[in-house]
């Protein structure tokens, strides 16, 4: 659909006879996931699942810490950094005071930050990480583990979850170069 009119973009079918009916062109979304914090993964999965629900060809290239999204072991332990996010809201409802950054360095604060994030998402009726990821797969969103990053981080093919595959940057760039929307997150 076009942004202004809401009408589908129609394209002629390659090799079709002159005057043949045009068919709607499938939109493409190319997402590069480079971060692996729980608060950084949610936007990726929300964009990908939305594109999939709209019938777009959505593909997510997981590189560097974003590789944790498709790493069978590490994806179970995604957390929110307790230090370094100045935009994070106060974790306590009704308390108008921001928690000083130095408090985030105390033992256990990363676990507390993660708990608050999960609670915040649940209260907002946002599915948890696993459910949102499954929604992506059900909507035919494709996930790729960056081959170069796998080598750098010593991640083996059998550590990548079922439903994701290994892909090189060149192959993903071929797709991204034709995408209607390309985002680096």
Buried (B, 14 or more C-beta within 10 A) or exposed (E): EEEEEEEBEEEEEEEEEEEEEEEEEEBBBBBBBBBBBBBBBBBBBBBBBBBBBEEBBBBBBBBBBBBBBBBEEBBEEBBBBBBEBEEBEEBEEEEEEEBEEEEBEEEEBBEBBBEBBBEBBEEEEBBEBEEBBBBBBEBEBBBBBBBEBBEEBEBEEEBBBEEBEBBEBEEBBEBBEEBBBBBEB
